[in-house]
Amino acid sequence: MERLLNVIMTIGSRRRIDRAKLFAVIPDYAEAVSAQAAERMFERDKASIIELGLPLVTERDVLDENTVHYRLDTARSGAVLDLTTEEYTVLLAASRAWDTAAAGGAARRVRAKLLSLGHDADPDLLRRTPRGAVESLPVLTPLLQAVVTGHAVRFSYRGAQGVPAERQVEPWVVGVHDGHWYVHGWDRDRSAPRVFRASRIESFPAEAGLAAEPRPEHMDLADVLDRMLDSDDRESAVLRAAPYKALSLRDRAGASMEAESLRLPVLPRPAARRLLLSDIRWVQLEEPASWREELAEVLTTIAEQHEGEADLEAPARATTRPAARIRVSPQSGDHLSRLISVASYVMSREEVQLAELADALGITEKQLVTDLQVLFVCGDMGAGWEDLIEAEWEHGTVRVRNAEPLRRALDLSAVEATALLAGLAALEPAAGQTAEVVESAREKLQAVVAGSAAQAATPVVPTRTEISEATTADEIAARTADRADQVLSAVHAALRADPEAEESHLTIRYSSADRPGTSVRRIRPLRIETVGARSYLLAHCDLAEGERRFRLDRIVELLPPGTSMSRPEPGVEPVLAGRVDGEVWLRLAPAGHWIAESFDAVELRDAAEDGDGAGATYARLEEPLLAPLVDAVLESAGAAEVLSPSELRDTIVTVARGGAVRHSQ
């Protein structure tokens, strides 16, 4: 990595340098065991410099064709992205949607490259822009790279049956759906299109040659996933719902918050059943009658499944599944992007506080000092050891001098731009008044992706719909509804206001998922956060006398200032508040494996293929939220059984029996 930095500094410090002199002044080239070894080393370095985004130019001497010169194109303006302050701010927020340590690769480089652009973020807009959380997986960079370059990949995949197998796939699109990453492409082993959930890939994807199967021209990841629940049995269901509850169903039906009768759009029966079961505590299906009977049967089966004693010894007889450990070592390009960005960022500001710079890069101060120590020993090798980069960090203030070749913006690759598109998609549901800025930033990123593909041998470009479709259809409807727009506008206005002013407070009606009825609360918004496809508001709540987190789509009404605060009235439905105390053991059939992933199971065990419960997976959860877990077990339609604690089994029986009775009358 030091060699690469020395090569960049040496080439960039002069108008041009010929190949012979470069080989003579760079110690690693000069000390190579042979001329061929030096050549191979330099070719790898050239590829790394170009991949880094630096405009390396190769020229032959007009008088001597055997002499090759190298330079960095100073005529280039630097940044591929010509961004406004607002666009830069939302892209910076999008880059923070990733856990860069877990995702690696493109995710690690993106934030550093953004900092190299030399922009200053709008601190007020950054405070109002949601903090994002996109599923961060080390397999994403090679998958995105395969889509962009048109290659196949080989990896170990654990499918619904729980047994890992080697798969060869030609990825067509890699995108986010409901907060999780999926790969859709041609499965060479099955000679058919398939969808793979990226979190179930258990080895680092390796390149497996050029893709051979033609990629469909028009493809939407959300449509592909929805077709998995398709059926010829399609109807427009009519149901009754408790006021201010079943919010996603209300948005699908276009119904008001108070309406008790809803008519859903035409849906296939499996998709409708899953939607209704997930909200069964608040709804009663009226038509069609055959679907109503099916719901009653499913709920009765779930109740019977949870009555009596569970087989608590079954998990002990199962085999503990080792956690997949995909080791991804940082590449030199990842670290070098950060080193150049550090130098560029500091030189554009003359000096920066150590803590501020570490926070901007998303690294520790100790890591930043290590970077500065690397800069300190690198420089223009053609001018001698005395012409090294000057880096200082004493007393918590960072200064960098004598590094002008590094004072430049780094180009984003198509893969890095695609990673940012996914980050933008995670922020979009809560963008509110910044939606136009998000859209303009997206268009500029798409131009980067399209431009890179135009130069590639196989132009495979993810479309905006394929990459940014980060929410399910009901959440898209919720986002576009007037209610969501009004709530977001009010929240953004409160975040802009002086915290001491009355304008910084809102009075809201909130519909919690864990109890009947609604509450009226006076809150002071602090910031917006996103987790997957969900958007949350962190606020100080006067009713609770402390900070609370509210799901934005559950703020069902804005009320006039001064409206009296209130808690929900007791109802007949059980209150499912808080978390389960202690651990929960679940028995999951293949169709219910998604529950272990959604609730971050801390341990998984697989039943023996020829033993009791063959094909089942046992999952251990630590203190999961009660209401969402109950809803998930019901949504699984019998594919999930709670083994312990017994109190949770009793709750499942109560809720399932209640739903079955309502649909048997």
Rosetta blueprint (number, residue, H / E / L):
1 M L
2 E H
3 R H
4 L H
5 L H
6 N H
7 V H
8 I H
9 M H
10 T H
11 I H
12 G H
13 S L
14 R L
15 R L
16 R L
17 I E
18 D E
19 R H
20 A H
21 K H
22 L H
23 F H
24 A H
25 V H
26 I L
27 P H
28 D H
29 Y H
30 A H
31 E L
32 A L
33 V L
34 S L
35 A H
36 Q H
37 A H
38 A H
39 E H
40 R H
41 M H
42 F H
43 E H
44 R H
45 D H
46 K H
47 A H
48 S H
49 I H
50 I H
51 E H
52 L H
53 G L
54 L L
55 P L
56 L E
57 V E
58 T E
59 E E
60 R E
61 D L
62 V L
63 L L
64 D L
65 E L
66 N L
67 T L
68 V E
69 H E
70 Y E
71 R E
72 L E
73 D L
74 T L
75 A L
76 R L
77 S L
78 G L
79 A L
80 V L
81 L L
82 D L
83 L L
84 T L
85 T H
86 E H
87 E H
88 Y H
89 T H
90 V H
91 L H
92 L H
93 A H
94 A H
95 S H
96 R L
97 A L
98 W L
99 D L
100 T H
101 A H
102 A H
103 A H
104 G L
105 G H
106 A H
107 A H
108 R H
109 R H
110 V H
111 R H
112 A H
113 K H
114 L H
115 L H
116 S L
117 L L
118 G L
119 H L
120 D L
121 A L
122 D L
123 P H
124 D H
125 L H
126 L H
127 R H
128 R H
129 T L
130 P L
131 R E
132 G L
133 A L
134 V L
135 E L
136 S L
137 L L
138 P L
139 V L
140 L H
141 T H
142 P H
143 L H
144 L H
145 Q H
146 A H
147 V H
148 V H
149 T H
150 G L
151 H E
152 A E
153 V E
154 R E
155 F E
156 S E
157 Y E
158 R E
159 G L
160 A L
161 Q L
162 G L
163 V L
164 P E
165 A E
166 E E
167 R E
168 Q E
169 V E
170 E E
171 P E
172 W E
173 V E
174 V E
175 G E
176 V E
177 H E
178 D L
179 G L
180 H E
181 W E
182 Y E
183 V E
184 H E
185 G E
186 W E
187 D E
188 R L
189 D L
190 R L
191 S L
192 A E
193 P E
194 R E
195 V E
196 F E
197 R E
198 A H
199 S H
200 R H
201 I E
202 E L
203 S L
204 F L
205 P L
206 A E
207 E E
208 A E
209 G E
210 L E
211 A L
212 A L
213 E L
214 P L
215 R L
216 P L
217 E L
218 H L
219 M L
220 D L
221 L H
222 A H
223 D H
224 V H
225 L H
226 D H
227 R H
228 M L
229 L L
230 D L
231 S L
232 D L
233 D L
234 R E
235 E E
236 S L
237 A L
238 V E
239 L E
240 R E
241 A E
242 A L
243 P L
244 Y L
245 K L
246 A L
247 L H
248 S H
249 L H
250 R H
251 D H
252 R H
253 A H
254 G L
255 A L
256 S L
257 M L
258 E L
259 A L
260 E L
261 S E
262 L E
263 R E
264 L L
265 P L
266 V L
267 L E
268 P E
269 R H
270 P H
271 A H
272 A H
273 R H
274 R H
275 L H
276 L H
277 L H
278 S H
279 D L
280 I L
281 R L
282 W L
283 V E
284 Q E
285 L E
286 E E
287 E E
288 P L
289 A H
290 S H
291 W H
292 R H
293 E H
294 E H
295 L H
296 A H
297 E H
298 V H
299 L H
300 T H
301 T H
302 I H
303 A H
304 E H
305 Q H
306 H H
307 E L
308 G L
309 E L
310 A L
311 D L
312 L L
313 E L
314 A H
315 P H
316 A H
317 R H
318 A L
319 T E
320 T E
321 R L
322 P L
323 A L
324 A L
325 R L
326 I L
327 R L
328 V L
329 S L
330 P L
331 Q L
332 S H
333 G H
334 D H
335 H H
336 L H
337 S H
338 R H
339 L H
340 I H
341 S H
342 V H
343 A H
344 S H
345 Y H
346 V H
347 M H
348 S H
349 R H
350 E L
351 E L
352 V E
353 Q E
354 L H
355 A H
356 E H
357 L H
358 A H
359 D H
360 A H
361 L H
362 G L
363 I L
364 T L
365 E H
366 K H
367 Q H
368 L H
369 V H
370 T H
371 D H
372 L H
373 Q H
374 V H
375 L H
376 F H
377 V L
378 C L
379 G E
380 D L
381 M H
382 G H
383 A H
384 G L
385 W L
386 E L
387 D L
388 L E
389 I L
390 E E
391 A E
392 E E
393 W L
394 E H
395 H H
396 G H
397 T E
398 V E
399 R E
400 V E
401 R E
402 N L
403 A L
404 E H
405 P H
406 L H
407 R L
408 R L
409 A L
410 L L
411 D L
412 L L
413 S L
414 A H
415 V H
416 E H
417 A H
418 T H
419 A H
420 L H
421 L H
422 A H
423 G H
424 L H
425 A H
426 A H
427 L H
428 E H
429 P H
430 A H
431 A L
432 G H
433 Q H
434 T H
435 A H
436 E H
437 V H
438 V H
439 E H
440 S H
441 A H
442 R H
443 E H
444 K H
445 L H
446 Q H
447 A H
448 V H
449 V H
450 A H
451 G H
452 S H
453 A H
454 A H
455 Q H
456 A L
457 A L
458 T L
459 P L
460 V L
461 V L
462 P L
463 T L
464 R H
465 T H
466 E H
467 I H
468 S H
469 E L
470 A L
471 T L
472 T L
473 A H
474 D H
475 E H
476 I H
477 A H
478 A H
479 R H
480 T H
481 A L
482 D H
483 R H
484 A H
485 D H
486 Q H
487 V H
488 L H
489 S H
490 A H
491 V H
492 H H
493 A H
494 A H
495 L H
496 R H
497 A L
498 D L
499 P L
500 E L
501 A L
502 E H
503 E H
504 S H
505 H L
506 L E
507 T E
508 I E
509 R E
510 Y E
511 S L
512 S L
513 A L
514 D L
515 R L
516 P L
517 G L
518 T L
519 S E
520 V E
521 R E
522 R E
523 I E
524 R E
525 P E
526 L E
527 R E
528 I E
529 E E
530 T E
531 V E
532 G L
533 A L
534 R E
535 S E
536 Y E
537 L E
538 L E
539 A E
540 H E
541 C E
542 D L
543 L L
544 A L
545 E L
546 G E
547 E E
548 R E
549 R E
550 F E
551 R E
552 L H
553 D H
554 R H
555 I E
556 V E
557 E E
558 L E
559 L E
560 P L
561 P L
562 G L
563 T L
564 S L
565 M L
566 S E
567 R L
568 P L
569 E L
570 P L
571 G L
572 V L
573 E L
574 P L
575 V L
576 L L
577 A L
578 G L
579 R E
580 V L
581 D L
582 G L
583 E E
584 V E
585 W E
586 L E
587 R E
588 L E
589 A L
590 P H
591 A H
592 G H
593 H H
594 W H
595 I H
596 A H
597 E H
598 S H
599 F L
600 D L
601 A L
602 V L
603 E E
604 L E
605 R E
606 D E
607 A L
608 A L
609 E L
610 D L
611 G L
612 D L
613 G L
614 A L
615 G L
616 A L
617 T E
618 Y E
619 A E
620 R E
621 L E
622 E E
623 E L
624 P L
625 L E
626 L H
627 A H
628 P H
629 L H
630 V H
631 D H
632 A H
633 V H
634 L H
635 E H
636 S L
637 A L
638 G L
639 A L
640 A E
641 E E
642 V E
643 L E
644 S E
645 P L
646 S H
647 E H
648 L H
649 R H
650 D H
651 T H
652 I H
653 V H
654 T H
655 V H
656 A H
657 R H
658 G H
659 G H
660 A H
661 V H
662 R H
663 H L
664 S L
665 Q L
